Amino acid sequence: MKFSLIIADDEPMIRNGLSSVIDWDALGFKVVGIYADGRDIIAHLKREPVDAVLTDIVMSHVSGVEAAKWIHENHLKTQVVLLSGYSDFHDAQQAIAYGVKRYLLKPTNRDELTSVFEQIARELARQSQTHLSENRRVSLLIGHIVRLVANSWLDATELLPIAQEIFQNDCIYEILPISADVSDLPPGAECFNLSCAGLDYRILMLPAEYDTSPVDQNSEYADRAPLRSPEALLHGLSALYRPSARRTASFQEKHFSDQLQALLDEQQFDRLPEFFEQAMRQPLAHHTLLIGAYKAEAQFASLCARLNVPLNIGSKADAMLPLLEDNAGEKQLIDWARQLASSYALLHKRMNSQLLRSIDELLDRNLSSGITLQDVAAHVYLSPNHLSRLFKEAAGETFSKYAIKHKIEHAKRMLLSSSSKVCDIGAQIGYRDTHYFIRVFKAYTGMSPAEYRRNMRLMEVEKR
């Protein structure tokens, strides 16, 4: 396999020397363009992406740095090597922001160039293999997601969190017949083959600009309505594969699904290994266990999204793929459940700190009104029982005690920072009955609001 290379320099002697002095074929490269300016590089890349560009930094119209910027902004995977004079060093540093990792100082020599491009060839070979492997992994995952929908075992919307993790939100998608010619894809596009239920399709993933920028009307991509989100893609696939009749779940399947949903609603991911071990002793079909695994993954993905925690699609696909085989046994499923439980344990610490932050913000916004545990539970999308358990674990006390303490701390700050009356401060934090406010304040601090204000101010005076 030969990797494609463009050479660009505005000095004819240098660009011709670069193309002839190195045995590019022996390094695994084929020179597909020799140019005098960066605008020629960009024009070539618009026609046909290449694997690598070797370019001078300073050229007449469009510099090498500007060409690197264009490559970066158009999400091409082209490796760029810049040739720089000492006076151009600042430009070389600037190019780092555009993903350029290598630059050579002029005059360069054959050994330097050979060493750099040997390394690039190894990286490109590795990326090529990884890309093929990742495409296969994603294609398999898509295929099995659609298989669940196709057999009416699961509704498309229930799998949306996983689809959003697999696909990018800043792309558009098209579903093509398997016979469609995809040999001449536009820059940045990718294609996945999908085989399911005896039907074969291709999924084309295009950069978002193909939806907003003018497209050549002679292009085969010009007359198809794009799908603008992972949700639209999943529903489009579901429509192609879904049969007319919906399958009815057995009693055992419904019982399994209800029990699992109860665990997920309470975010008890740590109990999944034990739950699936018990489920395997029941007369349940393989697809029922698989649906359960997908539901748990989807709920976990949704939880991570709410906490703004990114998921790694590679590791998730690696964990899920063994389960997707029809002969997946007990060990694979339990290993997956343990991995998910372990991931949740790591997430749990972040959840606790974010939970307290969210509750503090909610209490701050509602100081003068009463906030109940049920109100907070609705705000953070948890059941009251689950919130109560999580809260006590995170704060070390019940919600009611924490809410009172929060109000009293605000009262203490207002007593010291203002000359407001005690009754007015009590009203501002939700205590309309001044006598009751004084009793609560004294129970918490050991003194009345007036005593607290007087003592704290005396201490301030003594410090001076």
C-alpha positions in Angstrom: 0.0 0.0 0.0 1.4 3.4 -1.0 0.6 6.6 0.8 -0.1 9.7 -1.3 2.2 12.8 -0.9 2.1 16.4 -2.1 5.3 18.5 -2.2 5.1 22.3 -2.3 7.8 25.1 -2.4 7.9 28.3 -4.4 11.5 27.7 -5.4 11.7 25.4 -8.4 15.1 24.0 -7.5 14.0 23.0 -4.0 10.6 21.4 -5.0 12.2 19.5 -7.9 15.0 18.4 -5.6 12.6 17.2 -2.9 10.7 15.2 -5.4 13.8 13.5 -6.9 16.5 13.3 -4.2 14.4 11.0 -1.9 13.4 7.4 -2.9 9.7 8.0 -2.0 8.7 4.7 -3.4 11.0 2.9 -1.0 9.5 4.8 1.9 6.0 3.8 0.9 4.9 7.1 -0.7 3.7 8.1 -4.1 4.1 11.8 -5.1 0.8 12.8 -6.5 1.4 16.6 -6.8 4.3 19.1 -7.0 3.2 22.7 -6.5 4.5 26.2 -6.0 1.9 27.6 -3.7 -0.4 26.7 -0.8 -3.5 27.5 -2.9 -2.5 24.6 -5.2 -2.3 22.3 -2.2 -5.9 23.3 -1.2 -7.2 22.9 -4.7 -5.7 19.4 -4.9 -7.2 18.4 -1.5 -10.6 19.6 -2.6 -10.4 17.2 -5.5 -8.7 14.4 -3.7 -7.5 14.1 -0.1 -3.9 12.9 0.4 -2.1 11.2 3.3 0.8 13.7 3.7 2.0 17.2 2.6 5.6 18.4 2.6 5.5 22.2 2.2 7.5 25.3 2.6 6.1 27.8 5.1 6.5 31.0 3.2 5.1 31.1 -0.4 3.8 33.8 -2.7 0.0 33.7 -2.1 -1.1 31.1 0.4 1.5 30.0 3.0 2.2 26.5 4.2 0.7 27.5 7.6 -2.5 28.7 5.9 -2.7 25.4 4.0 -2.3 23.6 7.3 -5.1 25.7 8.8 -7.4 24.8 6.0 -6.6 21.1 6.4 -7.3 21.4 10.2 -10.6 23.3 9.7 -11.8 20.8 7.1 -11.1 17.8 9.5 -8.8 16.1 7.1 -6.4 13.5 8.5 -3.5 14.6 6.3 -0.1 14.7 8.0 1.7 18.0 7.4 5.5 18.5 7.4 6.6 22.2 7.2 10.0 23.4 5.9 11.1 26.4 7.8 13.9 28.9 7.7 15.1 30.4 11.1 13.2 33.6 10.4 10.0 31.5 10.0 10.2 29.9 13.4 7.3 31.9 14.8 5.1 30.6 12.0 6.1 27.1 12.7 5.0 27.5 16.3 1.7 28.9 15.2 1.1 25.9 13.0 1.1 23.6 16.1 -2.4 25.0 16.7 -3.4 23.4 13.4 -2.2 20.0 14.3 1.2 20.2 12.6 3.6 18.1 14.6 6.8 18.2 12.4 8.8 20.9 10.9 12.3 20.8 9.4 14.8 23.7 9.3 16.3 24.6 5.9 18.6 23.5 4.6 17.4 20.0 5.4 19.2 16.8 4.3 18.2 13.4 2.9 18.7 11.6 6.2 16.4 14.0 8.1 13.7 13.7 5.5 14.0 9.9 5.3 13.8 9.6 9.1 10.7 11.8 9.4 8.8 10.1 6.6 9.7 6.6 7.8 8.0 7.6 11.0 5.0 9.1 9.2 4.6 5.9 7.1 4.5 3.8 10.3 1.9 6.1 11.9 -0.3 6.0 8.7 -0.1 2.2 8.6 -1.2 2.0 12.2 -4.0 4.5 11.7 -5.2 2.6 8.6 -5.4 -0.6 10.6 -7.1 1.0 13.6 -9.6 2.8 11.3 -10.6 -0.5 9.6 -10.9 -2.2 13.0 -13.0 0.7 14.4 -15.2 0.8 11.3 -15.9 -2.9 11.7 -16.6 -2.5 15.4 -19.1 0.4 14.8 -20.7 -1.5 11.9 -21.3 -4.5 14.1 -22.7 -2.4 16.9 -25.1 -0.6 14.5 -26.2 -3.9 13.0 -27.1 -5.4 16.3 -28.9 -2.2 17.5 -31.0 -2.3 14.3 -31.6 -6.1 14.8 -33.2 -5.4 18.2 -35.5 -2.8 16.6 -36.1 -5.0 13.6 -37.4 -7.8 15.7 -39.6 -5.4 17.7 -37.7 -6.3 20.9 -37.0 -2.7 21.6 -38.2 0.7 20.5 -35.8 2.9 18.6 -36.0 5.7 21.2 -34.8 3.4 23.9 -31.5 2.9 22.1 -31.1 6.6 21.2 -28.5 7.3 24.0 -26.2 4.6 22.6 -26.8 5.8 19.0 -25.7 9.3 20.1 -22.5 7.9 21.5 -21.7 5.9 18.3 -22.4 8.7 15.9 -21.3 12.4 15.9 -23.9 15.1 16.4 -22.0 17.5 14.0 -22.5 15.3 10.9 -25.3 14.5 8.5 -26.2 10.9 7.4 -27.6 9.2 4.4 -28.8 5.6 4.0 -27.8 4.2 0.6 -28.4 0.9 -1.2 -25.5 -1.5 -0.9 -24.9 -1.1 -4.6 -24.2 2.6 -4.3 -20.7 3.7 -5.5 -18.8 5.2 -2.6 -15.3 5.1 -4.2 -15.2 8.9 -4.6 -16.3 10.2 -1.2 -15.9 13.9 -0.4 -13.3 15.0 2.1 -14.0 14.0 5.7 -16.8 11.5 4.8 -17.0 7.9 6.1 -19.0 4.9 5.1 -20.3 1.9 7.1 -21.8 -1.2 5.6 -24.8 -2.6 7.5 -26.2 -6.1 7.0 -29.3 -7.1 9.1 -32.4 -9.3 8.6 -31.3 -10.2 5.1 -31.2 -6.5 4.0 -27.9 -4.7 3.1 -27.4 -0.9 3.2 -24.6 1.6 3.4 -24.6 4.4 6.0 -22.8 7.6 4.7 -21.5 10.0 7.3 -20.8 13.5 5.9 -19.3 16.6 7.5 -22.0 19.1 8.5 -21.0 21.6 5.9 -22.5 19.4 3.2 -25.9 20.3 4.6 -25.3 24.1 4.7 -22.9 24.8 1.9 -23.9 24.8 -1.8 -23.3 21.3 -3.2 -22.5 20.6 -6.9 -25.9 19.8 -8.4 -24.2 17.2 -10.6 -22.9 15.4 -7.5 -24.6 12.1 -6.5 -25.0 13.6 -3.0 -27.0 16.6 -4.2 -30.5 15.2 -4.5 -30.9 13.1 -1.3 -32.6 14.5 1.8 -30.0 14.2 4.6 -30.6 12.9 8.2 -29.4 15.7 10.5 -29.0 13.8 13.8 -28.3 10.3 15.2 -31.9 10.2 16.3 -33.1 10.8 12.7 -30.7 8.1 11.4 -31.9 5.5 14.0 -35.5 6.2 13.1 -34.7 6.0 9.4 -33.1 2.6 9.9 -35.9 1.4 12.1 -38.5 2.3 9.4 -36.5 0.2 6.9 -36.3 -2.9 9.1 -39.3 -2.8 11.3 -42.0 -5.5 10.6 -45.7 -4.7 10.7 -46.6 -6.7 13.8 -45.1 -6.1 17.3 -44.0 -9.1 19.3 -45.7 -9.7 22.7 -43.3 -10.3 25.6 -43.7 -13.4 27.8 -44.4 -13.2 31.6 -40.8 -14.0 32.4 -39.5 -11.4 30.0 -41.8 -8.7 31.4 -40.8 -9.6 35.0 -37.1 -9.4 34.1 -37.6 -6.1 32.3 -39.6 -4.6 35.3 -37.0 -5.7 37.8 -34.1 -4.3 35.7 -35.9 -1.0 35.2 -36.4 -0.7 39.0 -32.7 -1.1 39.5 -31.8 1.4 36.8 -34.3 3.9 38.1 -32.5 3.8 41.4 -29.1 3.9 39.6 -28.1 0.6 41.4 -25.6 -0.3 38.7 -23.5 -2.0 41.4 -26.1 -4.7 41.6 -26.1 -5.6 37.9 -23.6 -8.5 38.1 -25.7 -10.2 40.8 -28.9 -9.4 38.9 -27.7 -10.9 35.6 -26.3 -14.0 37.4 -29.8 -14.7 38.8 -31.5 -13.9 35.4 -29.3 -16.6 33.7 -30.9 -19.2 35.9 -34.3 -18.3 34.5 -35.8 -19.6 31.2 -35.0 -16.4 29.3 -34.0 -16.1 25.7 -30.6 -14.7 24.7 -32.2 -11.6 23.1 -34.0 -10.8 26.4 -30.7 -10.6 28.3 -29.2 -8.6 25.5 -32.0 -6.1 25.6 -31.4 -5.8 29.3 -27.7 -5.1 28.6 -28.6 -2.4 26.1 -31.0 -0.7 28.4 -28.4 -0.6 31.2 -25.8 0.9 28.7 -28.4 3.4 27.5 -29.3 4.5 31.0 -25.6 4.8 32.0 -24.9 6.8 28.8 -27.8 9.1 29.7 -26.5 9.6 33.3 -23.1 10.5 32.0 -24.6 13.0 29.6 -26.4 14.7 32.4 -23.2 14.9 34.4 -21.3 16.1 31.3 -19.0 13.1 31.5 -17.8 11.9 28.0 -18.0 8.2 27.1 -15.3 6.4 25.1 -17.1 4.7 22.2 -14.1 2.4 21.6 -14.0 0.9 25.1 -17.8 0.7 25.2 -18.0 -1.2 21.9 -15.2 -3.5 23.0 -17.3 -4.3 26.2 -20.6 -4.8 24.3 -19.5 -6.7 21.2 -18.9 -10.1 22.9 -22.5 -9.9 24.1 -23.8 -9.4 20.6 -22.8 -12.9 19.4 -25.7 -15.4 19.5 -23.5 -17.8 21.6 -22.4 -15.3 24.2 -22.2 -17.2 27.4 -22.5 -16.4 31.1 -18.9 -15.2 31.5 -19.1 -12.5 28.8 -22.3 -11.1 30.2 -21.1 -11.1 33.8 -17.8 -9.5 32.7 -19.7 -6.8 31.0 -21.9 -6.2 34.0 -18.9 -6.0 36.3 -17.2 -3.5 34.0 -20.3 -1.3 34.0 -20.6 -1.5 37.8 -16.9 -0.6 38.0 -17.4 2.4 35.7 -20.3 3.5 37.9 -18.2 3.3 41.0 -15.8 5.8 39.5 -18.6 8.0 38.4 -20.2 7.9 41.8 -17.7 10.3 43.4 -18.3 12.9 40.8 -22.1 12.4 41.2 -21.9 13.2 44.9 -20.0 16.4 44.5 -22.2 17.6 41.6 -25.3 16.5 43.5 -24.4 18.8 46.5 -23.6 21.7 44.1 -26.9 21.3 42.3 -28.8 21.2 45.6 -27.0 24.2 47.0 -27.9 26.2 43.9 -31.5 25.1 44.2 -31.6 26.1 47.9 -30.0 29.5 47.1 -32.7 30.2 44.5 -35.5 29.3 46.8 -34.4 30.7 50.2 -37.7 32.3 51.0 -39.8 29.3 50.1 -39.9 25.8 51.4 -38.0 23.2 49.2 -38.8 19.6 49.9 -36.9 16.4 49.1 -39.5 15.7 46.4 -38.8 19.1 44.8 -35.1 18.4 44.7 -35.6 14.8 43.4 -37.6 16.2 40.4 -34.9 18.8 39.7 -32.1 16.2 39.6 -34.1 13.4 37.9 -33.9 10.9 40.8 -36.6 9.2 42.8 -37.0 10.6 46.4 -35.9 7.4 48.0 -32.8 7.2 45.9 -32.0 10.8 46.4 -32.4 10.5 50.1 -29.9 7.6 50.2 -27.4 9.3 47.9 -27.7 12.6 49.8 -27.0 11.1 53.2 -23.9 9.3 51.7 -22.6 12.5 50.2 -23.4 15.0 52.9 -23.4 12.8 56.0 -26.8 14.0 57.2 -30.4 14.0 56.1 -31.7 16.5 53.6 -34.0 18.3 56.1 -31.0 19.0 58.5 -28.9 20.1 55.6 -31.6 22.5 54.3 -32.0 24.1 57.7 -28.2 24.5 58.1 -28.1 26.1 54.6 -30.7 28.7 55.6 -29.0 29.4 58.9 -25.7 30.0 57.2 -27.3 32.5 55.0 -28.9 34.2 58.0 -25.5 34.4 59.7 -24.0 36.2 56.7 -26.9 38.6 56.5 -26.7 39.4 60.2 -23.1 40.4 59.8 -23.3 42.2 56.4 -26.4 44.2 57.0 -28.4 46.1 59.6 -31.7 44.4 58.7 -34.1 43.4 61.5 -34.0 39.8 62.8 -37.7 39.4 61.7 -36.8 40.6 58.1 -33.8 38.2 57.8 -36.0 35.3 59.1 -38.6 36.1 56.4 -36.0 36.3 53.7 -34.9 32.7 54.4 -38.5 31.4 54.7 -39.3 31.8 58.4 -42.4 34.0 58.7 -42.7 33.2 62.4 -39.9 35.2 64.1 -40.1 33.3 67.4 -39.7 30.0 65.5 -36.8 31.4 63.5 -35.0 32.5 66.7 -35.5 29.0 68.3 -34.1 27.3 65.2 -31.2 29.7 65.0 -30.3 29.2 68.7 -30.6 25.4 68.4 -28.0 25.6 65.5 -25.6 28.2 66.8 -26.1 28.2 70.6 -27.2 31.8 70.6 -30.1 34.0 69.4 -29.7 36.0 66.1 -29.2 39.3 68.1 -26.6 37.7 70.4 -24.7 36.2 67.4 -24.6 39.6 65.6 -23.4 41.4 68.8 -20.8 38.8 69.7 -19.4 38.5 66.1 -19.1 42.3 65.8 -17.3 42.6 69.2 -14.8 40.0 68.1 -14.2 42.0 64.9 -13.5 45.1 67.0 -11.1 43.2 69.3 -9.2 41.9 66.3 -8.5 45.4 65.2 
